[in-house]
């Protein structure tokens, strides 16, 4: 190809690519606006809220179990540090 043809084609291809990216972006934005305007995201928000509440409840349960386990470990440490009295049988 001659340099004149390349000089003519390169800007046309660049502008076509930029135009295509702009059109794709506009289509994605329009689709997003239509979905949110018609309440398409409401179901997702309700599901996410329910999941968050479930996770919060599980964290509360785990904290309770952790505290109970911590108390048991403290008790076991106190018993072990006290030591066992010698058996009368030995």
PDB file of N, CA, C and O in Angstrom:
ATOM      1  N   UNK A   1       0.832  -1.175   0.000  1.00  0.00           N
ATOM      2  CA  UNK A   1       0.000   0.000   0.000  1.00  0.00           C
ATOM      3  C   UNK A   1       0.881   1.244   0.000  1.00  0.00           C
ATOM      4  O   UNK A   1       1.984   1.264   0.546  1.00  0.00           O
ATOM      5  N   UNK A   2       0.362   2.242  -0.615  1.00  0.00           N
ATOM      6  CA  UNK A   2       1.132   3.481  -0.663  1.00  0.00           C
ATOM      7  C   UNK A   2       0.910   4.266   0.621  1.00  0.00           C
ATOM      8  O   UNK A   2      -0.135   4.104   1.252  1.00  0.00           O
ATOM      9  N   UNK A   3       1.837   5.096   1.025  1.00  0.00           N
ATOM     10  CA  UNK A   3       1.708   5.886   2.253  1.00  0.00           C
ATOM     11  C   UNK A   3       0.494   6.804   2.244  1.00  0.00           C
ATOM     12  O   UNK A   3      -0.053   7.111   3.304  1.00  0.00           O
ATOM     13  N   UNK A   4       0.068   7.244   1.076  1.00  0.00           N
ATOM     14  CA  UNK A   4      -1.101   8.115   1.000  1.00  0.00           C
ATOM     15  C   UNK A   4      -2.365   7.377   1.425  1.00  0.00           C
ATOM     16  O   UNK A   4      -3.218   7.944   2.107  1.00  0.00           O
ATOM     17  N   UNK A   5      -2.484   6.126   1.027  1.00  0.00           N
ATOM     18  CA  UNK A   5      -3.664   5.328   1.386  1.00  0.00           C
ATOM     19  C   UNK A   5      -3.666   5.052   2.888  1.00  0.00           C
ATOM     20  O   UNK A   5      -4.713   5.132   3.532  1.00  0.00           O
ATOM     21  N   UNK A   6      -2.507   4.731   3.447  1.00  0.00           N
ATOM     22  CA  UNK A   6      -2.395   4.461   4.873  1.00  0.00           C
ATOM     23  C   UNK A   6      -2.734   5.714   5.669  1.00  0.00           C
ATOM     24  O   UNK A   6      -3.405   5.630   6.698  1.00  0.00           O
ATOM     25  N   UNK A   7      -2.275   6.875   5.204  1.00  0.00           N
ATOM     26  CA  UNK A   7      -2.595   8.130   5.881  1.00  0.00           C
ATOM     27  C   UNK A   7      -4.080   8.425   5.850  1.00  0.00           C
ATOM     28  O   UNK A   7      -4.588   9.105   6.741  1.00  0.00           O
ATOM     29  N   UNK A   8      -4.781   7.935   4.858  1.00  0.00           N
ATOM     30  CA  UNK A   8      -6.215   8.154   4.745  1.00  0.00           C
ATOM     31  C   UNK A   8      -6.998   7.128   5.572  1.00  0.00           C
ATOM     32  O   UNK A   8      -7.999   7.480   6.195  1.00  0.00           O
ATOM     33  N   UNK A   9      -6.562   5.887   5.587  1.00  0.00           N
ATOM     34  CA  UNK A   9      -7.292   4.812   6.267  1.00  0.00           C
ATOM     35  C   UNK A   9      -7.098   4.857   7.781  1.00  0.00           C
ATOM     36  O   UNK A   9      -8.053   4.590   8.511  1.00  0.00           O
ATOM     37  N   UNK A  10      -5.931   5.177   8.276  1.00  0.00           N
ATOM     38  CA  UNK A  10      -5.653   5.148   9.719  1.00  0.00           C
ATOM     39  C   UNK A  10      -6.596   6.043  10.517  1.00  0.00           C
ATOM     40  O   UNK A  10      -7.154   5.570  11.507  1.00  0.00           O
ATOM     41  N   UNK A  11      -6.808   7.299  10.151  1.00  0.00           N
ATOM     42  CA  UNK A  11      -7.746   8.121  10.933  1.00  0.00           C
ATOM     43  C   UNK A  11      -9.189   7.624  10.853  1.00  0.00           C
ATOM     44  O   UNK A  11      -9.939   7.723  11.824  1.00  0.00           O
ATOM     45  N   UNK A  12      -9.570   7.097   9.706  1.00  0.00           N
ATOM     46  CA  UNK A  12     -10.934   6.575   9.552  1.00  0.00           C
ATOM     47  C   UNK A  12     -11.138   5.385  10.486  1.00  0.00           C
ATOM     48  O   UNK A  12     -12.171   5.291  11.148  1.00  0.00           O
ATOM     49  N   UNK A  13     -10.170   4.481  10.546  1.00  0.00           N
ATOM     50  CA  UNK A  13     -10.277   3.325  11.442  1.00  0.00           C
ATOM     51  C   UNK A  13     -10.278   3.765  12.905  1.00  0.00           C
ATOM     52  O   UNK A  13     -11.014   3.211  13.721  1.00  0.00           O
ATOM     53  N   UNK A  14      -9.455   4.756  13.234  1.00  0.00           N
ATOM     54  CA  UNK A  14      -9.409   5.236  14.616  1.00  0.00           C
ATOM     55  C   UNK A  14     -10.735   5.861  15.016  1.00  0.00           C
ATOM     56  O   UNK A  14     -11.242   5.592  16.105  1.00  0.00           O
ATOM     57  N   UNK A  15     -11.298   6.683  14.156  1.00  0.00           N
ATOM     58  CA  UNK A  15     -12.585   7.316  14.457  1.00  0.00           C
ATOM     59  C   UNK A  15     -13.708   6.289  14.532  1.00  0.00           C
ATOM     60  O   UNK A  15     -14.617   6.424  15.352  1.00  0.00           O
ATOM     61  N   UNK A  16     -13.654   5.281  13.700  1.00  0.00           N
ATOM     62  CA  UNK A  16     -14.663   4.220  13.740  1.00  0.00           C
ATOM     63  C   UNK A  16     -14.580   3.465  15.061  1.00  0.00           C
ATOM     64  O   UNK A  16     -15.609   3.158  15.663  1.00  0.00           O
ATOM     65  N   UNK A  17     -13.376   3.164  15.517  1.00  0.00           N
ATOM     66  CA  UNK A  17     -13.203   2.470  16.795  1.00  0.00           C
ATOM     67  C   UNK A  17     -13.696   3.296  17.964  1.00  0.00           C
ATOM     68  O   UNK A  17     -14.375   2.779  18.851  1.00  0.00           O
ATOM     69  N   UNK A  18     -13.359   4.578  17.975  1.00  0.00           N
ATOM     70  CA  UNK A  18     -13.811   5.456  19.055  1.00  0.00           C
ATOM     71  C   UNK A  18     -15.329   5.570  19.031  1.00  0.00           C
ATOM     72  O   UNK A  18     -15.977   5.520  20.077  1.00  0.00           O
ATOM     73  N   UNK A  19     -15.892   5.723  17.844  1.00  0.00           N
ATOM     74  CA  UNK A  19     -17.351   5.818  17.725  1.00  0.00           C
ATOM     75  C   UNK A  19     -18.043   4.556  18.218  1.00  0.00           C
ATOM     76  O   UNK A  19     -19.081   4.632  18.875  1.00  0.00           O
ATOM     77  N   UNK A  20     -17.484   3.413  17.910  1.00  0.00           N
ATOM     78  CA  UNK A  20     -18.067   2.144  18.361  1.00  0.00           C
ATOM     79  C   UNK A  20     -18.008   2.045  19.878  1.00  0.00           C
ATOM     80  O   UNK A  20     -18.966   1.590  20.504  1.00  0.00           O
ATOM     81  N   UNK A  21     -16.897   2.463  20.480  1.00  0.00           N
ATOM     82  CA  UNK A  21     -16.794   2.417  21.946  1.00  0.00           C
ATOM     83  C   UNK A  21     -17.806   3.355  22.595  1.00  0.00           C
ATOM     84  O   UNK A  21     -18.398   3.020  23.620  1.00  0.00           O
ATOM     85  N   UNK A  22     -18.003   4.530  21.999  1.00  0.00           N
ATOM     86  CA  UNK A  22     -18.982   5.477  22.547  1.00  0.00           C
ATOM     87  C   UNK A  22     -20.386   4.897  22.455  1.00  0.00           C
ATOM     88  O   UNK A  22     -21.158   4.999  23.409  1.00  0.00           O
ATOM     89  N   UNK A  23     -20.725   4.300  21.340  1.00  0.00           N
ATOM     90  CA  UNK A  23     -22.057   3.722  21.168  1.00  0.00           C
ATOM     91  C   UNK A  23     -22.287   2.554  22.130  1.00  0.00           C
ATOM     92  O   UNK A  23     -23.375   2.417  22.690  1.00  0.00           O
ATOM     93  N   UNK A  24     -21.282   1.723  22.322  1.00  0.00           N
ATOM     94  CA  UNK A  24     -21.409   0.605  23.260  1.00  0.00           C
ATOM     95  C   UNK A  24     -21.604   1.129  24.674  1.00  0.00           C
ATOM     96  O   UNK A  24     -22.443   0.617  25.416  1.00  0.00           O
ATOM     97  N   UNK A  25     -20.838   2.144  25.052  1.00  0.00           N
ATOM     98  CA  UNK A  25     -20.994   2.733  26.382  1.00  0.00           C
ATOM     99  C   UNK A  25     -22.375   3.330  26.580  1.00  0.00           C
ATOM    100  O   UNK A  25     -22.977   3.173  27.642  1.00  0.00           O
ATOM    101  N   UNK A  26     -22.884   4.020  25.553  1.00  0.00           N
ATOM    102  CA  UNK A  26     -24.226   4.606  25.651  1.00  0.00           C
ATOM    103  C   UNK A  26     -25.284   3.520  25.790  1.00  0.00           C
ATOM    104  O   UNK A  26     -26.231   3.678  26.560  1.00  0.00           O
ATOM    105  N   UNK A  27     -25.139   2.433  25.063  1.00  0.00           N
ATOM    106  CA  UNK A  27     -26.100   1.321  25.148  1.00  0.00           C
ATOM    107  C   UNK A  27     -26.071   0.699  26.540  1.00  0.00           C
ATOM    108  O   UNK A  27     -27.119   0.392  27.107  1.00  0.00           O
ATOM    109  N   UNK A  28     -24.875   0.515  27.088  1.00  0.00           N
ATOM    110  CA  UNK A  28     -24.773  -0.069  28.433  1.00  0.00           C
ATOM    111  C   UNK A  28     -25.405   0.856  29.465  1.00  0.00           C
ATOM    112  O   UNK A  28     -26.101   0.386  30.364  1.00  0.00           O
ATOM    113  N   UNK A  29     -25.176   2.154  29.352  1.00  0.00           N
ATOM    114  CA  UNK A  29     -25.758   3.124  30.286  1.00  0.00           C
ATOM    115  C   UNK A  29     -27.274   3.145  30.159  1.00  0.00           C
ATOM    116  O   UNK A  29     -27.976   3.179  31.170  1.00  0.00           O
ATOM    117  N   UNK A  30     -27.790   3.126  28.935  1.00  0.00           N
ATOM    118  CA  UNK A  30     -29.234   3.130  28.710  1.00  0.00           C
ATOM    119  C   UNK A  30     -29.873   1.884  29.317  1.00  0.00           C
ATOM    120  O   UNK A  30     -30.917   1.970  29.964  1.00  0.00           O
ATOM    121  N   UNK A  31     -29.250   0.730  29.110  1.00  0.00           N
ATOM    122  CA  UNK A  31     -29.774  -0.512  29.667  1.00  0.00           C
ATOM    123  C   UNK A  31     -29.776  -0.463  31.189  1.00  0.00           C
ATOM    124  O   UNK A  31     -30.736  -0.899  31.825  1.00  0.00           O
ATOM    125  N   UNK A  32     -28.714   0.061  31.770  1.00  0.00           N
ATOM    126  CA  UNK A  32     -28.642   0.176  33.226  1.00  0.00           C
ATOM    127  C   UNK A  32     -29.733   1.110  33.754  1.00  0.00           C
ATOM    128  O   UNK A  32     -30.396   0.796  34.742  1.00  0.00           O
ATOM    129  N   UNK A  33     -29.916   2.247  33.101  1.00  0.00           N
ATOM    130  CA  UNK A  33     -30.952   3.191  33.537  1.00  0.00           C
ATOM    131  C   UNK A  33     -32.340   2.583  33.430  1.00  0.00           C
ATOM    132  O   UNK A  33     -33.171   2.785  34.315  1.00  0.00           O
ATOM    133  N   UNK A  34     -32.604   1.845  32.366  1.00  0.00           N
ATOM    134  CA  UNK A  34     -33.915   1.215  32.204  1.00  0.00           C
ATOM    135  C   UNK A  34     -34.168   0.179  33.302  1.00  0.00           C
ATOM    136  O   UNK A  34     -35.272   0.086  33.840  1.00  0.00           O
ATOM    137  N   UNK A  35     -33.135  -0.593  33.623  1.00  0.00           N
ATOM    138  CA  UNK A  35     -33.280  -1.606  34.667  1.00  0.00           C
ATOM    139  C   UNK A  35     -33.554  -0.979  36.026  1.00  0.00           C
ATOM    140  O   UNK A  35     -34.427  -1.434  36.765  1.00  0.00           O
ATOM    141  N   UNK A  36     -32.808   0.063  36.349  1.00  0.00           N
ATOM    142  CA  UNK A  36     -32.980   0.690  37.665  1.00  0.00           C
ATOM    143  C   UNK A  36     -34.246   1.526  37.727  1.00  0.00           C
ATOM    144  O   UNK A  36     -34.863   1.629  38.787  1.00  0.00           O
ATOM    145  N   UNK A  37     -34.643   2.118  36.624  1.00  0.00           N
ATOM    146  CA  UNK A  37     -35.843   2.947  36.603  1.00  0.00           C
ATOM    147  C   UNK A  37     -37.098   2.105  36.796  1.00  0.00           C
ATOM    148  O   UNK A  37     -38.057   2.555  37.421  1.00  0.00           O
ATOM    149  N   UNK A  38     -37.096   0.905  36.272  1.00  0.00           N
ATOM    150  CA  UNK A  38     -38.265   0.036  36.371  1.00  0.00           C
ATOM    151  C   UNK A  38     -38.202  -0.909  37.561  1.00  0.00           C
ATOM    152  O   UNK A  38     -38.986  -1.856  37.636  1.00  0.00           O
ATOM    153  N   UNK A  39     -37.310  -0.677  38.466  1.00  0.00           N
ATOM    154  CA  UNK A  39     -37.240  -1.471  39.691  1.00  0.00           C
ATOM    155  C   UNK A  39     -36.645  -2.843  39.511  1.00  0.00           C
ATOM    156  O   UNK A  39     -36.895  -3.729  40.328  1.00  0.00           O
ATOM    157  N   UNK A  40     -35.873  -3.047  38.476  1.00  0.00           N
ATOM    158  CA  UNK A  40     -35.264  -4.354  38.255  1.00  0.00           C
ATOM    159  C   UNK A  40     -34.262  -4.718  39.330  1.00  0.00           C
ATOM    160  O   UNK A  40     -33.993  -5.900  39.546  1.00  0.00           O
ATOM    161  N   UNK A  41     -33.699  -3.722  40.014  1.00  0.00           N
ATOM    162  CA  UNK A  41     -32.701  -3.992  41.033  1.00  0.00           C
ATOM    163  C   UNK A  41     -33.300  -4.224  42.403  1.00  0.00           C
ATOM    164  O   UNK A  41     -32.567  -4.582  43.325  1.00  0.00           O
ATOM    165  N   UNK A  42     -34.610  -4.035  42.581  1.00  0.00           N
ATOM    166  CA  UNK A  42     -35.242  -4.175  43.884  1.00  0.00           C
ATOM    167  C   UNK A  42     -35.153  -5.575  44.452  1.00  0.00           C
ATOM    168  O   UNK A  42     -34.971  -5.756  45.656  1.00  0.00           O
ATOM    169  N   UNK A  43     -35.281  -6.564  43.584  1.00  0.00           N
ATOM    170  CA  UNK A  43     -35.197  -7.952  44.037  1.00  0.00           C
ATOM    171  C   UNK A  43     -33.792  -8.267  44.536  1.00  0.00           C
ATOM    172  O   UNK A  43     -33.610  -8.977  45.525  1.00  0.00           O
ATOM    173  N   UNK A  44     -32.807  -7.725  43.832  1.00  0.00           N
ATOM    174  CA  UNK A  44     -31.421  -7.948  44.243  1.00  0.00           C
ATOM    175  C   UNK A  44     -31.151  -7.309  45.597  1.00  0.00           C
ATOM    176  O   UNK A  44     -30.463  -7.893  46.435  1.00  0.00           O
ATOM    177  N   UNK A  45     -31.685  -6.115  45.816  1.00  0.00           N
ATOM    178  CA  UNK A  45     -31.478  -5.421  47.085  1.00  0.00           C
ATOM    179  C   UNK A  45     -32.123  -6.209  48.216  1.00  0.00           C
ATOM    180  O   UNK A  45     -31.531  -6.354  49.285  1.00  0.00           O
ATOM    181  N   UNK A  46     -33.328  -6.719  47.992  1.00  0.00           N
ATOM    182  CA  UNK A  46     -34.006  -7.508  49.028  1.00  0.00           C
ATOM    183  C   UNK A  46     -33.224  -8.779  49.339  1.00  0.00           C
ATOM    184  O   UNK A  46     -33.089  -9.162  50.502  1.00  0.00           O
ATOM    185  N   UNK A  47     -32.713  -9.426  48.308  1.00  0.00           N
ATOM    186  CA  UNK A  47     -31.939 -10.659  48.511  1.00  0.00           C
ATOM    187  C   UNK A  47     -30.648 -10.358  49.259  1.00  0.00           C
ATOM    188  O   UNK A  47     -30.262 -11.101  50.162  1.00  0.00           O
ATOM    189  N   UNK A  48     -29.981  -9.272  48.885  1.00  0.00           N
ATOM    190  CA  UNK A  48     -28.743  -8.903  49.579  1.00  0.00           C
ATOM    191  C   UNK A  48     -29.000  -8.528  51.027  1.00  0.00           C
ATOM    192  O   UNK A  48     -28.216  -8.877  51.909  1.00  0.00           O
ATOM    193  N   UNK A  49     -30.098  -7.815  51.279  1.00  0.00           N
ATOM    194  CA  UNK A  49     -30.441  -7.452  52.657  1.00  0.00           C
ATOM    195  C   UNK A  49     -30.692  -8.706  53.483  1.00  0.00           C
ATOM    196  O   UNK A  49     -30.250  -8.795  54.628  1.00  0.00           O
ATOM    197  N   UNK A  50     -31.388  -9.659  52.919  1.00  0.00           N
ATOM    198  CA  UNK A  50     -31.647 -10.920  53.627  1.00  0.00           C
ATOM    199  C   UNK A  50     -30.340 -11.665  53.902  1.00  0.00           C
ATOM    200  O   UNK A  50     -30.156 -12.220  54.986  1.00  0.00           O
ATOM    201  N   UNK A  51     -29.436 -11.678  52.924  1.00  0.00           N
ATOM    202  CA  UNK A  51     -28.145 -12.341  53.121  1.00  0.00           C
ATOM    203  C   UNK A  51     -27.327 -11.663  54.216  1.00  0.00           C
ATOM    204  O   UNK A  51     -26.669 -12.338  55.008  1.00  0.00           O
ATOM    205  N   UNK A  52     -27.364 -10.342  54.263  1.00  0.00           N
ATOM    206  CA  UNK A  52     -26.621  -9.615  55.288  1.00  0.00           C
ATOM    207  C   UNK A  52     -27.186  -9.942  56.667  1.00  0.00           C
ATOM    208  O   UNK A  52     -26.423 -10.161  57.608  1.00  0.00           O
ATOM    209  N   UNK A  53     -28.494  -9.975  56.797  1.00  0.00           N
ATOM    210  CA  UNK A  53     -29.106 -10.307  58.089  1.00  0.00           C
ATOM    211  C   UNK A  53     -28.748 -11.729  58.511  1.00  0.00           C
ATOM    212  O   UNK A  53     -28.479 -11.979  59.686  1.00  0.00           O
ATOM    213  N   UNK A  54     -28.742 -12.650  57.570  1.00  0.00           N
ATOM    214  CA  UNK A  54     -28.359 -14.030  57.875  1.00  0.00           C
ATOM    215  C   UNK A  54     -26.918 -14.079  58.370  1.00  0.00           C
ATOM    216  O   UNK A  54     -26.616 -14.763  59.348  1.00  0.00           O
ATOM    217  N   UNK A  55     -26.034 -13.357  57.696  1.00  0.00           N
ATOM    218  CA  UNK A  55     -24.625 -13.336  58.106  1.00  0.00           C
ATOM    219  C   UNK A  55     -24.459 -12.701  59.481  1.00  0.00           C
ATOM    220  O   UNK A  55     -23.643 -13.162  60.279  1.00  0.00           O
ATOM    221  N   UNK A  56     -25.223 -11.649  59.768  1.00  0.00           N
ATOM    222  CA  UNK A  56     -25.138 -11.026  61.086  1.00  0.00           C
ATOM    223  C   UNK A  56     -25.558 -11.997  62.177  1.00  0.00           C
ATOM    224  O   UNK A  56     -24.933 -12.049  63.236  1.00  0.00           O
ATOM    225  N   UNK A  57     -26.599 -12.757  61.929  1.00  0.00           N
ATOM    226  CA  UNK A  57     -27.060 -13.737  62.914  1.00  0.00           C
ATOM    227  C   UNK A  57     -26.000 -14.819  63.126  1.00  0.00           C
ATOM    228  O   UNK A  57     -25.754 -15.239  64.256  1.00  0.00           O
ATOM    229  N   UNK A  58     -25.379 -15.263  62.044  1.00  0.00           N
ATOM    230  CA  UNK A  58     -24.328 -16.273  62.177  1.00  0.00           C
ATOM    231  C   UNK A  58     -23.143 -15.725  62.967  1.00  0.00           C
ATOM    232  O   UNK A  58     -22.550 -16.452  63.764  1.00  0.00           O
ATOM    233  N   UNK A  59     -22.790 -14.461  62.763  1.00  0.00           N
ATOM    234  CA  UNK A  59     -21.689 -13.856  63.519  1.00  0.00           C
ATOM    235  C   UNK A  59     -22.053 -13.788  65.000  1.00  0.00           C
ATOM    236  O   UNK A  59     -21.207 -14.043  65.857  1.00  0.00           O
ATOM    237  N   UNK A  60     -23.320 -13.442  65.312  1.00  0.00           N
ATOM    238  CA  UNK A  60     -23.742 -13.419  66.713  1.00  0.00           C
ATOM    239  C   UNK A  60     -23.603 -14.805  67.347  1.00  0.00           C
ATOM    240  O   UNK A  60     -23.136 -14.928  68.479  1.00  0.00           O
ATOM    241  N   UNK A  61     -24.009 -15.848  66.615  1.00  0.00           N
ATOM    242  CA  UNK A  61     -23.891 -17.212  67.136  1.00  0.00           C
ATOM    243  C   UNK A  61     -22.426 -17.580  67.343  1.00  0.00           C
ATOM    244  O   UNK A  61     -22.076 -18.166  68.368  1.00  0.00           O
ATOM    245  N   UNK A  62     -21.569 -17.246  66.388  1.00  0.00           N
ATOM    246  CA  UNK A  62     -20.152 -17.569  66.504  1.00  0.00           C
ATOM    247  C   UNK A  62     -19.506 -16.836  67.671  1.00  0.00           C
ATOM    248  O   UNK A  62     -18.643 -17.391  68.351  1.00  0.00           O
ATOM    249  N   UNK A  63     -19.917 -15.594  67.909  1.00  0.00           N
ATOM    250  CA  UNK A  63     -19.382 -14.864  69.061  1.00  0.00           C
ATOM    251  C   UNK A  63     -19.775 -15.544  70.363  1.00  0.00           C
ATOM    252  O   UNK A  63     -18.963 -15.649  71.282  1.00  0.00           O
ATOM    253  N   UNK A  64     -21.023 -16.006  70.445  1.00  0.00           N
ATOM    254  CA  UNK A  64     -21.461 -16.725  71.643  1.00  0.00           C
ATOM    255  C   UNK A  64     -20.666 -17.996  71.855  1.00  0.00           C
ATOM    256  O   UNK A  64     -20.239 -18.295  72.970  1.00  0.00           O
ATOM    257  N   UNK A  65     -20.467 -18.746  70.775  1.00  0.00           N
ATOM    258  CA  UNK A  65     -19.676 -19.972  70.883  1.00  0.00           C
ATOM    259  C   UNK A  65     -18.230 -19.661  71.265  1.00  0.00           C
ATOM    260  O   UNK A  65     -17.616 -20.395  72.040  1.00  0.00           O
ATOM    261  N   UNK A  66     -17.691 -18.575  70.721  1.00  0.00           N
ATOM    262  CA  UNK A  66     -16.324 -18.178  71.056  1.00  0.00           C
ATOM    263  C   UNK A  66     -16.214 -17.833  72.539  1.00  0.00           C
ATOM    264  O   UNK A  66     -15.270 -18.254  73.207  1.00  0.00           O
ATOM    265  N   UNK A  67     -17.168 -17.074  73.050  1.00  0.00           N
ATOM    266  CA  UNK A  67     -17.120 -16.707  74.466  1.00  0.00           C
ATOM    267  C   UNK A  67     -17.225 -17.936  75.366  1.00  0.00           C
ATOM    268  O   UNK A  67     -16.535 -18.029  76.381  1.00  0.00           O
ATOM    269  N   UNK A  68     -18.091 -18.879  74.990  1.00  0.00           N
ATOM    270  CA  UNK A  68     -18.225 -20.107  75.782  1.00  0.00           C
ATOM    271  C   UNK A  68     -16.915 -20.897  75.748  1.00  0.00           C
ATOM    272  O   UNK A  68     -16.462 -21.392  76.781  1.00  0.00           O
ATOM    273  N   UNK A  69     -16.315 -21.016  74.580  1.00  0.00           N
ATOM    274  CA  UNK A  69     -15.050 -21.732  74.460  1.00  0.00           C
ATOM    275  C   UNK A  69     -13.948 -21.036  75.259  1.00  0.00           C
ATOM    276  O   UNK A  69     -13.118 -21.696  75.884  1.00  0.00           O
ATOM    277  N   UNK A  70     -13.944 -19.709  75.237  1.00  0.00           N
ATOM    278  CA  UNK A  70     -12.955 -18.947  75.989  1.00  0.00           C
ATOM    279  C   UNK A  70     -13.090 -19.205  77.495  1.00  0.00           C
ATOM    280  O   UNK A  70     -12.091 -19.356  78.198  1.00  0.00           O
ATOM    281  N   UNK A  71     -14.321 -19.251  77.974  1.00  0.00           N
ATOM    282  CA  UNK A  71     -14.547 -19.543  79.391  1.00  0.00           C
ATOM    283  C   UNK A  71     -14.050 -20.939  79.744  1.00  0.00           C
ATOM    284  O   UNK A  71     -13.462 -21.138  80.808  1.00  0.00           O
ATOM    285  N   UNK A  72     -14.280 -21.894  78.870  1.00  0.00           N
ATOM    286  CA  UNK A  72     -13.826 -23.264  79.137  1.00  0.00           C
ATOM    287  C   UNK A  72     -12.305 -23.344  79.165  1.00  0.00           C
ATOM    288  O   UNK A  72     -11.736 -24.034  80.012  1.00  0.00           O
ATOM    289  N   UNK A  73     -11.647 -22.650  78.253  1.00  0.00           N
ATOM    290  CA  UNK A  73     -10.186 -22.654  78.223  1.00  0.00           C
ATOM    291  C   UNK A  73      -9.643 -22.007  79.500  1.00  0.00           C
ATOM    292  O   UNK A  73      -8.692 -22.511  80.096  1.00  0.00           O
ATOM    293  N   UNK A  74     -10.253 -20.884  79.920  1.00  0.00           N
ATOM    294  CA  UNK A  74      -9.824 -20.241  81.168  1.00  0.00           C
ATOM    295  C   UNK A  74      -9.975 -21.187  82.351  1.00  0.00           C
ATOM    296  O   UNK A  74      -9.088 -21.268  83.201  1.00  0.00           O
ATOM    297  N   UNK A  75     -11.092 -21.900  82.410  1.00  0.00           N
ATOM    298  CA  UNK A  75     -11.313 -22.839  83.502  1.00  0.00           C
ATOM    299  C   UNK A  75     -10.259 -23.946  83.472  1.00  0.00           C
ATOM    300  O   UNK A  75      -9.692 -24.302  84.505  1.00  0.00           O
ATOM    301  N   UNK A  76     -10.001 -24.486  82.276  1.00  0.00           N
ATOM    302  CA  UNK A  76      -9.010 -25.556  82.160  1.00  0.00           C
ATOM    303  C   UNK A  76      -7.622 -25.056  82.565  1.00  0.00           C
ATOM    304  O   UNK A  76      -6.870 -25.790  83.206  1.00  0.00           O
ATOM    305  N   UNK A  77      -7.275 -23.838  82.208  1.00  0.00           N
ATOM    306  CA  UNK A  77      -5.973 -23.285  82.605  1.00  0.00           C
ATOM    307  C   UNK A  77      -5.884 -23.135  84.123  1.00  0.00           C
ATOM    308  O   UNK A  77      -4.842 -23.423  84.713  1.00  0.00           O
ATOM    309  N   UNK A  78      -6.964 -22.688  84.755  1.00  0.00           N
ATOM    310  CA  UNK A  78      -6.949 -22.538  86.219  1.00  0.00           C
ATOM    311  C   UNK A  78      -6.784 -23.889  86.899  1.00  0.00           C
ATOM    312  O   UNK A  78      -6.033 -24.008  87.867  1.00  0.00           O
ATOM    313  N   UNK A  79      -7.474 -24.902  86.406  1.00  0.00           N
ATOM    314  CA  UNK A  79      -7.361 -26.238  86.996  1.00  0.00           C
ATOM    315  C   UNK A  79      -5.950 -26.776  86.814  1.00  0.00           C
ATOM    316  O   UNK A  79      -5.387 -27.364  87.738  1.00  0.00           O
ATOM    317  N   UNK A  80      -5.373 -26.581  85.635  1.00  0.00           N
ATOM    318  CA  UNK A  80      -4.030 -27.106  85.377  1.00  0.00           C
ATOM    319  C   UNK A  80      -2.962 -26.358  86.167  1.00  0.00           C
ATOM    320  O   UNK A  80      -1.982 -26.971  86.590  1.00  0.00           O
ATOM    321  N   UNK A  81      -3.117 -25.077  86.377  1.00  0.00           N
ATOM    322  CA  UNK A  81      -2.113 -24.336  87.140  1.00  0.00           C
ATOM    323  C   UNK A  81      -2.195 -24.637  88.624  1.00  0.00           C
ATOM    324  O   UNK A  81      -1.194 -24.529  89.332  1.00  0.00           O
ATOM    325  N   UNK A  82      -3.371 -25.012  89.107  1.00  0.00           N
ATOM    326  CA  UNK A  82      -3.515 -25.386  90.521  1.00  0.00           C
ATOM    327  C   UNK A  82      -2.744 -26.660  90.811  1.00  0.00           C
ATOM    328  O   UNK A  82      -2.212 -26.838  91.907  1.00  0.00           O
ATOM    329  N   UNK A  83      -2.686 -27.526  89.848  1.00  0.00           N
ATOM    330  CA  UNK A  83      -2.003 -28.803  90.031  1.00  0.00           C
ATOM    331  C   UNK A  83      -2.900 -29.797  90.741  1.00  0.00           C
ATOM    332  O   UNK A  83      -3.852 -29.421  91.425  1.00  0.00           O
ATOM    333  N   UNK A  84      -2.589 -31.055  90.570  1.00  0.00           N
ATOM    334  CA  UNK A  84      -3.367 -32.121  91.212  1.00  0.00           C
ATOM    335  C   UNK A  84      -2.719 -32.503  92.521  1.00  0.00           C
ATOM    336  O   UNK A  84      -1.499 -32.659  92.571  1.00  0.00           O
ATOM    337  N   UNK A  85      -3.484 -32.660  93.575  1.00  0.00           N
ATOM    338  CA  UNK A  85      -2.903 -33.160  94.816  1.00  0.00           C
ATOM    339  C   UNK A  85      -2.477 -34.607  94.640  1.00  0.00           C
ATOM    340  O   UNK A  85      -3.085 -35.340  93.860  1.00  0.00           O
ATOM    341  N   UNK A  86      -1.448 -35.025  95.351  1.00  0.00           N
ATOM    342  CA  UNK A  86      -0.996 -36.425  95.201  1.00  0.00           C
ATOM    343  C   UNK A  86      -2.103 -37.385  95.661  1.00  0.00           C
ATOM    344  O   UNK A  86      -2.818 -37.127  96.628  1.00  0.00           O
ATOM    345  N   UNK A  87      -2.212 -38.491  94.934  1.00  0.00           N
ATOM    346  CA  UNK A  87      -3.212 -39.502  95.269  1.00  0.00           C
ATOM    347  C   UNK A  87      -2.794 -40.210  96.574  1.00  0.00           C
ATOM    348  O   UNK A  87      -1.612 -40.383  96.869  1.00  0.00           O
ATOM    349  N   UNK A  88      -3.794 -40.596  97.311  1.00  0.00           N
ATOM    350  CA  UNK A  88      -3.533 -41.325  98.562  1.00  0.00           C
ATOM    351  C   UNK A  88      -3.072 -42.743  98.269  1.00  0.00           C
ATOM    352  O   UNK A  88      -2.391 -43.354  99.092  1.00  0.00           O
ATOM    353  N   UNK A  89      -3.442 -43.282  97.087  1.00  0.00           N
ATOM    354  CA  UNK A  89      -3.114 -44.650  96.732  1.00  0.00           C
ATOM    355  C   UNK A  89      -1.643 -44.787  96.334  1.00  0.00           C
ATOM    356  O   UNK A  89      -1.085 -45.871  96.506  1.00  0.00           O
ATOM    357  N   UNK A  90      -0.999 -43.771  95.823  1.00  0.00           N
ATOM    358  CA  UNK A  90       0.373 -43.875  95.323  1.00  0.00           C
ATOM    359  C   UNK A  90       1.358 -44.033  96.442  1.00  0.00           C
ATOM    360  O   UNK A  90       2.560 -44.134  96.197  1.00  0.00           O
TER     361      UNK A  90
END
